[in-house]
Amino acid sequence: MSKADTIRSLGTLVRLRGTEVERLQADLAKQEAVRARYASSVATLVALAEGSGPSGAQTTGQAGARPLSPALALNCGDYKQAVFALADTHRTDLHLHEANMAVSQRKLEQAWTRRELLGKVLERHEDAFAREQERGQRKREDDVATQSWLAGRAG
C-alpha cells in the first residue's frame, strides 16, 4: 500500500470517527432534552402536590370558610399521595436516565479520543509524505541544476 493510499485510508477512518462523534453528540443532546423534561415534570408534580395545601385543614378560600368534609380531606390526601408517588417514580426514572447519560458521555469521550488519536496519526503520515515529496522535488531540482552546470562546462 502506498503512502498516498495509507493517507487516504486514514482520512476515511478519521471522517468515520468524526461521524461517530457527531452521532453520539446528537444522541447525548436528545438525552439531555429528556432529562430536562423529567426534571421539569418532577418539579411540576411536587408543586402540584404542595399547592393543594394541607389535606385536613384546607378551606374553600372564602371569608368564614369552614374545614373540608372528611371525604374531601381524604380525597385531597389520596391525591397528594398519588402525585408524590408519581413524582418519586419520575425521580427514579430521572436518576436512571442520568446514569445512562453518564455512560453515553463516556462513550462520547472515548470516541472523541479515538478520533483525535487517528487524526494525529494521519497528520504524522501527511507530514512525512510532504517531507518525502519535498525531498524528491529538491533532488530533481538539484539533478537539473547539476546537468545544466555540466552542460555549461562541456559547451
Secondary structure, DSSP 8 states (H G I E B T S, - for coil): --HHHHHHHHHHHHHHHHHHHHHHHHHHHHHHHHHHHHHHHHHHHHHHHHHT--TTT-B-SSTT--B--HHHHHHHHHHHHHHHHHHHHHHHHHHHHHHHHHHHHHHHHHHHHHHHHHHHHHHHHHHHHHHHHHHHHHHHHHHHHHHHHHHHHH-
